[in-house]
């Protein structure tokens, strides 16, 4: 049951920040928290994917602060988050043999994270009187949540 919850949560992280979720799964594989040896995603823990996903996640955190960044709810952004959640959920559940369930659960989590994150950020921005502090809070939730999932990965 814990694995299913983690797959849902990594999807939620993807809904908040699309590149943070695969970066977390790459780090989990690299650190030995996620054993992908012998599976199709074994490459994920290599130094190049870890570095690439980490750079992409950092660039996304930077881009999110820009006022001209498109809404996460436009079709391209929304689809990227759902695919990221599906990929990350599949990676997380691959060692259990339930990668397809992980992909589905991760995709559902990404929808929740995308829509819920947009609503939470809008409310926080209203409370703060501007968007940037709300964006920083959302960034922190995404990064800390992803780190916690890496720590808890079976």
ZABASE-196342 format. One record per atom (N, C-alpha, C): x, y, z; residue in three letters. Coordinates in steps of 0.2 Angstrom, whole numbers, padded with zeros to 4 digits, always signed. Example, Ala and Ser with C-alpha at 12.3 -4.5 7.8 and 13.67 -1.06 7.14 Angstrom:
! residues 2
+0066-0028+0039Ala;+0062-0022+0039Ala;+0066-0016+0039Ala;+0064-0011+0035Ser;+0068-0005+0036Ser;+0064+0000+0039Ser;
This chain:
! residues 154
+0004-0006+0000Unk;+0000+0000+0000Unk;+0004+0006+0000Unk;+0010+0006+0004Unk;+0014+0012+0004Unk;+0017+0014-0003Unk;+0019+0009-0007Unk;+0021+0010-0014Unk;+0016+0014-0018Unk;+0010+0012-0017Unk;+0005+0015-0021Unk;+0004+0023-0019Unk;+0004+0024-0013Unk;+0004+0031-0010Unk;+0010+0035-0013Unk;+0016+0032-0012Unk;+0022+0035-0015Unk;+0021+0037-0022Unk;+0018+0032-0026Unk;+0017+0033-0033Unk;+0012+0039-0034Unk;+0007+0039-0030Unk;+0003+0045-0031Unk;+0006+0051-0029Unk;+0010+0051-0024Unk;+0013+0057-0022Unk;+0019+0060-0027Unk;+0022+0055-0030Unk;+0027+0057-0035Unk;+0024+0060-0041Unk;+0018+0058-0042Unk;+0014+0061-0047Unk;+0011+0068-0045Unk;+0010+0069-0039Unk;+0008+0076-0037Unk;+0014+0080-0037Unk;+0020+0078-0036Unk;+0026+0082-0037Unk;+0027+0084-0044Unk;+0025+0079-0049Unk;+0026+0081-0056Unk;+0021+0086-0058Unk;+0015+0086-0055Unk;+0010+0091-0056Unk;+0012+0098-0053Unk;+0016+0098-0048Unk;+0018+0104-0046Unk;+0024+0107-0050Unk;+0029+0102-0051Unk;+0035+0104-0055Unk;+0037+0098-0059Unk;+0036+0098-0066Unk;+0036+0092-0070Unk;+0043+0089-0070Unk;+0048+0093-0069Unk;+0055+0089-0070Unk;+0058+0087-0063Unk;+0055+0090-0058Unk;+0057+0088-0051Unk;+0056+0080-0050Unk;+0050+0078-0052Unk;+0048+0071-0051Unk;+0053+0066-0054Unk;+0055+0066-0061Unk;+0060+0062-0064Unk;+0067+0063-0061Unk;+0068+0069-0059Unk;+0075+0070-0056Unk;+0075+0066-0049Unk;+0070+0066-0045Unk;+0070+0063-0039Unk;+0070+0055-0040Unk;+0067+0053-0045Unk;+0068+0046-0047Unk;+0075+0044-0049Unk;+0078+0048-0053Unk;+0085+0047-0055Unk;+0089+0047-0049Unk;+0088+0052-0045Unk;+0093+0052-0038Unk;+0091+0046-0034Unk;+0085+0044-0034Unk;+0083+0038-0030Unk;+0087+0031-0033Unk;+0087+0031-0039Unk;+0090+0025-0043Unk;+0098+0026-0042Unk;+0101+0032-0042Unk;+0108+0033-0042Unk;+0110+0031-0035Unk;+0106+0033-0030Unk;+0108+0032-0023Unk;+0107+0025-0020Unk;+0104+0021-0024Unk;+0102+0014-0022Unk;+0096+0014-0019Unk;+0092+0019-0018Unk;+0085+0019-0015Unk;+0080+0015-0019Unk;+0081+0015-0026Unk;+0077+0012-0031Unk;+0081+0008-0035Unk;+0080+0001-0034Unk;+0084-0004-0037Unk;+0081-0005-0044Unk;+0084-0002-0049Unk;+0081-0003-0056Unk;+0086-0008-0060Unk;+0091-0011-0057Unk;+0096-0015-0061Unk;+0092-0021-0064Unk;+0093-0022-0070Unk;+0090-0027-0074Unk;+0083-0026-0077Unk;+0081-0019-0076Unk;+0074-0017-0078Unk;+0075-0012-0084Unk;+0070-0011-0088Unk;+0071-0006-0094Unk;+0073+0001-0092Unk;+0072+0003-0086Unk;+0074+0010-0084Unk;+0080+0010-0079Unk;+0084+0005-0080Unk;+0091+0004-0076Unk;+0095+0010-0078Unk;+0095+0013-0084Unk;+0099+0019-0086Unk;+0097+0025-0082Unk;+0091+0025-0079Unk;+0089+0031-0075Unk;+0094+0033-0069Unk;+0098+0028-0066Unk;+0102+0030-0061Unk;+0109+0032-0063Unk;+0110+0032-0069Unk;+0117+0034-0072Unk;+0118+0041-0071Unk;+0125+0043-0071Unk;+0127+0050-0070Unk;+0124+0055-0075Unk;+0123+0053-0082Unk;+0121+0057-0087Unk;+0113+0059-0085Unk;+0109+0054-0084Unk;+0102+0055-0083Unk;+0101+0059-0076Unk;+0105+0057-0071Unk;+0104+0061-0065Unk;+0106+0068-0066Unk;+0112+0070-0069Unk;+0114+0077-0071Unk;+0109+0080-0075Unk;+0106+0077-0080Unk;+0102+0080-0085Unk;+0095+0082-0082Unk;+0092+0077-0078Unk;+0086+0079-0075Unk;+0087+0084-0069Unk;+0092+0084-0066Unk;+0093+0089-0061Unk;+0094+0096-0063Unk;+0098+0096-0069Unk;+0098+0103-0072Unk;+0091+0105-0075Unk;+0087+0101-0078Unk;+0081+0102-0080Unk;+0076+0104-0074Unk;+0077+0101-0069Unk;+0073+0103-0063Unk;+0075+0110-0060Unk;+0081+0111-0060Unk;+0083+0118-0058Unk;+0081+0123-0063Unk;+0082+0122-0069Unk;+0079+0127-0074Unk;+0072+0128-0074Unk;+0068+0123-0072Unk;+0061+0124-0071Unk;+0059+0128-0065Unk;+0063+0127-0060Unk;+0062+0131-0054Unk;+0063+0138-0055Unk;+0069+0140-0059Unk;+0070+0147-0061Unk;+0065+0149-0066Unk;+0063+0145-0071Unk;+0058+0148-0076Unk;+0051+0149-0073Unk;+0050+0145-0068Unk;+0043+0146-0064Unk;+0043+0153-0061Unk;+0048+0156-0060Unk;+0048+0163-0057Unk;+0047+0168-0062Unk;+0047+0167-0068Unk;+0046+0172-0073Unk;+0039+0173-0075Unk;+0037+0179-0075Unk;+0030+0181-0076Unk;+0027+0178-0082Unk;+0031+0177-0087Unk;+0028+0175-0094Unk;+0028+0168-0095Unk;+0030+0164-0090Unk;+0029+0157-0090Unk;+0022+0155-0091Unk;+0020+0151-0096Unk;+0013+0149-0097Unk;+0010+0145-0091Unk;+0004+0145-0091Unk;+0000+0142-0086Unk;+0001+0134-0086Unk;+0001+0131-0080Unk;+0002+0124-0080Unk;-0004+0120-0083Unk;-0009+0124-0084Unk;-0016+0121-0086Unk;-0017+0121-0094Unk;-0012+0124-0097Unk;-0012+0124-0105Unk;-0011+0117-0107Unk;-0014+0115-0113Unk;-0013+0108-0114Unk;-0006+0105-0114Unk;-0001+0109-0117Unk;+0006+0106-0117Unk;+0009+0105-0110Unk;+0008+0110-0106Unk;+0011+0110-0099Unk;+0007+0104-0095Unk;+0001+0104-0096Unk;-0003+0099-0093Unk;-0001+0092-0095Unk;+0000+0091-0101Unk;+0002+0084-0104Unk;+0009+0083-0101Unk;+0013+0087-0101Unk;+0020+0086-0099Unk;+0020+0084-0092Unk;+0016+0087-0088Unk;+0016+0085-0081Unk;+0013+0078-0080Unk;+0007+0076-0084Unk;+0004+0070-0083Unk;+0009+0064-0086Unk;+0013+0066-0091Unk;+0018+0061-0093Unk;+0024+0060-0088Unk;+0026+0066-0085Unk;+0031+0065-0080Unk;+0029+0061-0074Unk;+0023+0062-0072Unk;+0020+0059-0067Unk;+0019+0051-0068Unk;+0017+0050-0074Unk;+0017+0043-0077Unk;+0024+0039-0077Unk;+0028+0043-0080Unk;+0035+0040-0080Unk;+0038+0039-0073Unk;+0037+0044-0069Unk;+0040+0043-0062Unk;+0037+0038-0058Unk;+0030+0037-0058Unk;+0026+0032-0055Unk;+0028+0025-0057Unk;+0029+0025-0064Unk;+0031+0018-0067Unk;+0038+0016-0064Unk;+0043+0021-0064Unk;+0050+0020-0062Unk;+0049+0018-0055Unk;+0046+0021-0050Unk;+0045+0019-0043Unk;+0042+0012-0042Unk;+0038+0010-0046Unk;+0035+0004-0045Unk;+0037-0002-0050Unk;+0042+0000-0054Unk;+0045-0005-0058Unk;+0048-0011-0055Unk;+0052-0010-0049Unk;+0055-0016-0046Unk;+0049-0021-0043Unk;+0044-0018-0042Unk;+0038-0023-0039Unk;+0035-0026-0044Unk;+0036-0025-0051Unk;+0033-0028-0056Unk;+0026-0025-0058Unk;+0024-0019-0055Unk;+0018-0016-0056Unk;+0019-0009-0059Unk;+0024-0009-0064Unk;+0025-0002-0067Unk;+0019+0001-0070Unk;+0015-0003-0073Unk;+0009+0000-0077Unk;+0004+0003-0072Unk;+0003+0000-0066Unk;-0001+0003-0061Unk;+0003+0009-0059Unk;+0009+0009-0058Unk;+0013+0015-0056Unk;+0012+0021-0061Unk;+0012+0019-0067Unk;+0011+0024-0072Unk;+0004+0027-0071Unk;-0001+0023-0071Unk;-0008+0026-0070Unk;-0008+0030-0064Unk;-0006+0027-0058Unk;-0007+0031-0052Unk;-0003+0038-0052Unk;+0003+0037-0055Unk;+0007+0043-0056Unk;+0004+0049-0060Unk;+0001+0046-0065Unk;-0003+0051-0070Unk;-0009+0054-0066Unk;-0012+0050-0062Unk;-0018+0053-0058Unk;-0015+0058-0053Unk;-0010+0056-0050Unk;-0007+0061-0045Unk;-0005+0067-0048Unk;-0002+0067-0055Unk;+0000+0073-0058Unk;-0006+0078-0060Unk;-0012+0075-0061Unk;-0018+0079-0062Unk;-0020+0082-0056Unk;-0020+0078-0050Unk;-0021+0081-0044Unk;-0016+0087-0042Unk;-0010+0086-0043Unk;-0005+0091-0042Unk;-0005+0097-0046Unk;-0007+0096-0053Unk;-0007+0101-0057Unk;-0013+0106-0055Unk;-0019+0103-0054Unk;-0025+0107-0053Unk;-0025+0109-0046Unk;-0023+0105-0041Unk;-0023+0107-0034Unk;-0017+0112-0033Unk;-0012+0111-0036Unk;-0006+0116-0035Unk;-0008+0123-0038Unk;-0011+0123-0044Unk;-0013+0129-0047Unk;-0018+0133-0042Unk;-0023+0129-0039Unk;-0028+0132-0034Unk;-0024+0135-0028Unk;-0020+0130-0025Unk;-0016+0132-0019Unk;-0012+0138-0020Unk;-0008+0138-0026Unk;-0004+0144-0027Unk;-0008+0151-0028Unk;-0014+0150-0032Unk;-0018+0156-0032Unk;-0020+0159-0026Unk;-0022+0154-0021Unk;-0024+0157-0015Unk;-0019+0160-0011Unk;-0013+0156-0011Unk;-0007+0159-0007Unk;-0005+0166-0010Unk;-0005+0166-0017Unk;-0003+0173-0020Unk;-0008+0178-0018Unk;-0014+0177-0017Unk;-0019+0181-0015Unk;-0018+0183-0008Unk;-0016+0179-0004Unk;-0015+0180+0003Unk;-0008+0184+0004Unk;-0003+0183+0000Unk;+0003+0186+0000Unk;+0003+0193-0003Unk;-0002+0194-0008Unk;-0003+0200-0012Unk;+0001+0200-0018Unk;+0005+0195-0019Unk;+0009+0194-0025Unk;+0011+0187-0026Unk;+0013+0185-0032Unk;+0014+0178-0034Unk;+0020+0175-0032Unk;+0026+0179-0032Unk;+0032+0176-0031Unk;+0033+0172-0024Unk;+0031+0175-0018Unk;+0031+0171-0012Unk;+0028+0164-0013Unk;+0022+0164-0016Unk;+0018+0158-0017Unk;+0022+0153-0021Unk;+0025+0156-0026Unk;+0029+0151-0031Unk;+0035+0148-0027Unk;+0038+0152-0022Unk;+0043+0149-0018Unk;+0041+0144-0013Unk;+0035+0145-0011Unk;+0032+0140-0006Unk;+0031+0134-0010Unk;+0028+0134-0016Unk;+0026+0129-0020Unk;+0033+0125-0022Unk;+0038+0129-0024Unk;+0045+0126-0025Unk;+0047+0122-0020Unk;+0047+0124-0014Unk;+0049+0121-0008Unk;+0045+0115-0006Unk;+0039+0115-0007Unk;+0034+0109-0006Unk;+0036+0104-0011Unk;+0038+0105-0018Unk;+0039+0101-0023Unk;+0046+0097-0021Unk;+0051+0102-0020Unk;+0058+0099-0019Unk;+0058+0095-0012Unk;+0055+0097-0007Unk;+0056+0094+0000Unk;+0051+0087-0001Unk;+0046+0088-0004Unk;+0042+0082-0005Unk;+0045+0076-0009Unk;+0048+0079-0015Unk;+0052+0074-0019Unk;+0058+0071-0015Unk;+0061+0075-0011Unk;+0067+0072-0007Unk;+0064+0067-0002Unk;+0058+0068+0001Unk;+0055+0064+0006Unk;+0053+0057+0002Unk;+0051+0057-0004Unk;+0049+0051-0007Unk;+0055+0047-0009Unk;+0061+0051-0011Unk;+0067+0047-0012Unk;+0069+0043-0005Unk;+0069+0047+0000Unk;+0071+0044+0007Unk;+0066+0038+0008Unk;+0060+0038+0007Unk;+0055+0033+0008Unk;+0055+0027+0003Unk;+0058+0028-0003Unk;+0057+0023-0008Unk;+0060+0017-0005Unk;+0056+0011-0007Unk;+0058+0005-0005Unk;+0064+0002-0008Unk;
